[in-house]
Every structure is written in C-alpha cells, then in structure tokens.
Amino acid sequence: MKQPEVSKQPEAAGAAAEPIVFSILRASQCSQCKTELESGSFLTLEKGQPLCTTCADLDHLVFLPRGDTALTRRARKHSSLSVVVVKFSRARQRYERQGVLVEEAALDEAQEECLSDEEVRARRRVREAARRQEEDHELVQEMAGKIRAFFPGCPPSEALAIARHTAERGSGRVGRSASGRALDEGALRLAVIASIRHKHTHYDKLLMRGLERSEARWAVQDKIEEVLSSWESPEASNR
C-alpha cells in the first residue's frame, strides 16, 4: 500500500486534541475504500492508517485557505466541527498550516459577518499599518544611532541603510530578532558585517563564480576586518 508523506507528526498535533488533515505530497491510497489519492489530496490518519475524507466522515466540510484571519476565526466559531489542514514543507522540514475544513453553512455565515463590518476592519487595518510603520521608523532611527555609537567611523547614510535593511519587517534578518530589536551590540555587529561583506568586498562575485559560501567568506575576511577597523575609528567618517 502506498503511504502518505506524513511520517513526522506536526507539532500542532501534540499541542491540542485538534483534528488534523494532511495535504499529501505524494500519491497514496485510502486504507478503507482503497481510493487512489493524488498529490494534494486530503487525508487523515486513524491508528496509523491513511483515510480519505469520505471514510473519515469529513467530506461534508469545505476547505477555507489560510490568509483571512477574521474569516477563519468566525468560520471556526460557527462550525460544529473544524479541522486544521497541514502540509509538510520539505524546505523548512516542518508542517505548515494551509487552512481549515469547516461546515459550508458556517463559512457562509462567517462571510456575511465579514462583509457587514468590512469597512470597520479596513479602517482598523489602516490604523494598525500606520502604527507599525511608525514603530519601524523609530526602530530604524534608534538602530542607526546605535550602529554609529558602536562604529563611529561608519558614514551616517550607510548606518541608516544598514538599519533599514536589517530591521525590515518580515525579513527574518537579525534586526528583527529579539536581540536586534533590543539593539544588542552583538546583533548589530552581525548586521554591519553582513553589509560590509556584500557592499565592500567581492563576496557576491565569488559566489557567482561557484565558490562555496564558506570559501567565499574566508576569502573576504581580511577586507571585512579592514573596514570594521576603519569604522571603529571616529575619524574614518571624516576622511
């Protein structure tokens, strides 16, 4: 029997008694009705055996993709039964939520509610976006100031550019980490080194030539140390 690619259980499964359905990566077969399930089909596991949604008594539910938090929250509230849909990411080596299965009537009711207060929620989103933008602006300014404090020879425009780059929301860069937002010297030093590596050395060209990342980093280390040493000097920015 073909087995689905669900050998690793998602973390959510252990966190709560929450029904879970898998969006499978490769073809499988329902252990009960023997239906062939193509990649992308939904199945659940019962005592380690794959079941299609029909045999699992879930085929009366409809799929609501992730993306609209308010719609998902309301649909789950109105649905007597809701099931989380997950898919294994080979790149990240973890299960990630794809959406939920809910009753069709519950989804319809949730959509009506969302339509009725869309204008209010839109205004709230605008206010929240403005607040986040202000917070990001303040973080960038504080971060640029700290970079200049740690590296007084770094040109102000470059310190600001480094801060903007590393503090970009959703980037996953060091500036968005807890230590980065706390303006930790070690975190900001990593951001400065990364900037020097890309802007003041031929590191990127070495990668394009096929060098391994570790080899390319070793090749430009002396240049990075040279720029760091220069930036640690207060007089460097005036030269």
C-alpha positions as CSV (number, residue, x, y, z in Angstrom):
1,M,0.0,0.0,0.0
2,K,1.2,3.5,-0.8
3,Q,1.9,5.5,2.3
4,P,1.4,9.3,2.5
5,E,4.3,11.5,3.4
6,V,3.2,12.1,7.0
7,S,5.9,10.2,8.8
8,K,6.6,13.2,11.0
9,Q,3.7,14.4,13.0
10,P,3.0,18.2,13.1
11,E,3.8,20.0,16.3
12,A,0.1,21.1,16.5
13,A,-1.0,17.5,16.9
14,G,0.8,17.2,20.2
15,A,-0.3,20.7,21.4
16,A,-4.0,20.0,21.5
17,A,-6.6,17.4,20.7
18,E,-7.3,19.2,17.4
19,P,-8.4,17.2,14.4
20,I,-5.8,17.4,11.6
21,V,-5.9,16.6,7.9
22,F,-2.9,16.3,5.7
23,S,-2.5,17.8,2.3
24,I,-0.2,15.0,0.9
25,L,2.9,15.5,-1.1
26,R,2.8,12.2,-2.9
27,A,0.1,9.8,-4.1
28,S,-1.4,7.5,-1.5
29,Q,-4.3,5.2,-1.1
30,C,-7.2,5.1,1.5
31,S,-6.8,2.0,3.7
32,Q,-10.5,1.6,3.9
33,C,-12.1,2.2,0.5
34,K,-8.9,1.8,-1.5
35,T,-9.4,5.0,-3.4
36,E,-6.3,6.3,-5.0
37,L,-5.4,9.8,-3.6
38,E,-3.3,12.1,-5.8
39,S,-0.7,14.6,-4.5
40,G,-2.6,17.5,-2.9
41,S,-5.5,15.4,-1.7
42,F,-6.6,15.5,1.9
43,L,-6.3,12.5,4.2
44,T,-6.2,11.8,7.9
45,L,-4.6,9.1,9.9
46,E,-6.5,6.6,12.1
47,K,-4.4,4.2,14.1
48,G,-1.6,4.9,11.7
49,Q,-3.6,4.1,8.6
50,P,-4.5,6.7,5.9
51,L,-8.2,7.5,5.4
52,C,-9.7,9.7,2.7
53,T,-12.1,12.4,4.0
54,T,-15.1,10.4,3.0
55,C,-14.1,7.4,5.1
56,A,-13.1,9.7,7.9
57,D,-16.6,11.3,7.8
58,L,-15.1,14.7,6.9
59,D,-16.3,15.0,3.3
60,H,-19.2,17.3,4.3
61,L,-16.7,20.0,5.2
62,V,-15.3,22.6,2.8
63,F,-11.8,24.0,2.6
64,L,-11.0,27.5,3.7
65,P,-7.4,28.5,2.8
66,R,-5.4,30.5,5.3
67,G,-4.9,34.2,4.8
68,D,-8.0,35.9,6.2
69,T,-7.8,35.7,9.9
70,A,-11.2,37.2,10.7
71,L,-13.0,34.9,8.2
72,T,-11.2,31.8,9.6
73,R,-11.9,32.7,13.2
74,R,-15.6,33.3,12.5
75,A,-16.0,30.2,10.4
76,R,-14.5,28.0,13.1
77,K,-16.7,29.7,15.7
78,H,-19.9,28.8,13.7
79,S,-18.8,25.4,12.6
80,S,-19.7,22.4,14.9
81,L,-16.6,20.7,13.5
82,S,-13.4,22.2,12.2
83,V,-10.2,20.5,11.1
84,V,-6.8,22.0,10.6
85,V,-5.2,21.3,7.2
86,V,-1.4,21.0,7.2
87,K,1.3,20.3,4.6
88,F,4.8,19.2,5.1
89,S,7.4,21.7,3.8
90,R,10.5,19.9,2.6
91,A,12.4,23.1,2.5
92,R,11.7,24.0,6.2
93,Q,11.4,20.4,7.4
94,R,8.2,21.1,9.3
95,Y,4.4,21.0,8.9
96,E,2.7,24.3,8.0
97,R,-0.9,25.2,8.2
98,Q,-2.7,25.6,4.9
99,G,-6.2,26.4,6.1
100,V,-9.1,24.7,7.8
101,L,-12.1,22.5,6.9
102,V,-15.4,23.9,8.1
103,E,-19.1,23.4,7.5
104,E,-20.3,25.2,4.4
105,A,-23.1,26.9,6.3
106,A,-20.6,28.2,8.9
107,L,-18.4,29.6,6.1
108,D,-21.4,31.3,4.6
109,E,-22.3,32.9,7.9
110,A,-18.8,34.0,8.5
111,Q,-18.6,35.6,5.1
112,E,-21.8,37.5,5.7
113,E,-20.4,38.8,9.0
114,C,-17.1,39.9,7.4
115,L,-18.9,41.7,4.7
116,S,-21.1,43.6,7.2
117,D,-18.1,45.1,9.1
118,E,-15.5,45.2,6.3
119,E,-15.4,49.0,6.4
120,V,-14.7,49.0,10.2
121,R,-12.0,46.3,9.8
122,A,-10.5,48.2,6.9
123,R,-10.1,51.4,9.0
124,R,-8.6,49.3,11.8
125,R,-6.1,47.8,9.4
126,V,-5.1,51.3,8.1
127,R,-4.5,52.4,11.7
128,E,-2.5,49.3,12.6
129,A,-0.4,49.7,9.5
130,A,0.3,53.3,10.4
131,R,1.2,52.3,13.9
132,R,3.6,49.6,12.6
133,Q,5.2,52.0,10.2
134,E,5.8,54.5,13.0
135,E,7.3,51.7,15.2
136,D,9.5,50.6,12.3
137,H,10.7,54.1,11.7
138,E,11.6,54.6,15.3
139,L,13.4,51.3,15.4
140,V,15.4,52.1,12.3
141,Q,16.4,55.5,13.7
142,E,17.4,54.1,17.1
143,M,19.3,51.2,15.4
144,A,21.2,53.6,13.1
145,G,22.2,55.7,16.1
146,K,23.4,52.6,17.9
147,I,25.4,51.5,14.9
148,R,27.1,54.9,14.8
149,A,27.8,54.6,18.5
150,F,29.4,51.2,18.1
151,F,31.1,52.1,14.8
152,P,31.6,55.9,14.9
153,G,33.5,55.8,11.6
154,C,30.6,54.3,9.7
155,P,29.1,57.0,7.4
156,P,25.7,58.1,8.7
157,S,24.0,57.3,5.4
158,E,25.4,53.8,5.5
159,A,24.4,53.3,9.1
160,L,20.9,54.3,8.2
161,A,20.9,51.9,5.1
162,I,22.1,49.0,7.3
163,A,19.4,49.7,9.9
164,R,16.7,49.9,7.3
165,H,17.8,46.6,5.7
166,T,18.2,44.6,8.8
167,A,15.1,45.9,10.5
168,E,12.8,45.2,7.6
169,R,9.6,43.7,8.9
170,G,9.1,40.0,7.9
171,S,12.6,39.7,6.5
172,G,13.8,37.3,9.2
173,R,17.1,39.3,9.4
174,V,19.0,39.8,12.7
175,G,17.4,43.2,13.1
176,R,14.0,41.6,13.6
177,S,15.3,39.2,16.2
178,A,14.7,39.9,19.9
179,S,18.4,40.8,20.3
180,G,18.2,43.1,17.3
181,R,15.2,44.9,18.4
182,A,16.9,45.3,21.8
183,L,19.8,47.0,20.0
184,D,22.2,44.4,21.3
185,E,25.8,45.2,20.2
186,G,26.5,41.6,19.0
187,A,23.4,41.5,16.8
188,L,24.1,44.9,15.3
189,R,27.7,43.9,14.7
190,L,26.5,40.9,12.7
191,A,24.3,43.2,10.6
192,V,27.2,45.6,9.9
193,I,29.5,42.7,9.0
194,A,26.8,41.3,6.6
195,S,26.5,44.7,4.9
196,I,30.3,45.1,4.6
197,R,30.5,41.6,3.1
198,H,28.1,42.5,0.3
199,K,28.9,46.1,-0.3
200,H,32.6,46.4,0.3
201,T,34.1,43.1,-0.9
202,H,33.8,40.9,-3.9
203,Y,32.0,38.2,-2.0
204,D,28.9,38.1,-4.3
205,K,31.1,37.8,-7.3
206,L,32.9,34.8,-5.7
207,L,29.6,33.1,-5.2
208,M,28.7,33.7,-8.8
209,R,32.0,32.1,-9.8
210,G,30.9,28.9,-8.0
211,L,32.8,29.2,-4.7
212,E,31.3,27.6,-1.7
213,R,29.9,30.1,0.8
214,S,32.5,29.1,3.5
215,E,35.3,29.6,1.0
216,A,34.0,32.9,-0.2
217,R,33.6,34.2,3.4
218,W,37.2,33.2,4.2
219,A,38.4,34.9,1.0
220,V,36.9,38.3,2.0
221,Q,37.5,38.1,5.8
222,D,40.6,40.3,5.7
223,K,38.7,43.0,3.8
224,I,35.9,42.9,6.3
225,E,38.3,43.2,9.2
226,E,39.9,46.2,7.5
227,V,36.6,48.0,7.1
228,L,35.5,47.2,10.6
229,S,38.7,48.5,12.0
230,S,38.3,51.7,10.0
231,W,34.7,52.1,11.1
232,E,35.6,51.7,14.8
233,S,37.7,54.8,14.4
234,P,35.8,58.1,14.9
235,E,37.9,59.9,12.3
236,A,37.1,57.5,9.5
237,S,33.8,59.1,8.5
238,N,35.6,62.5,8.1
239,R,38.2,61.2,5.6
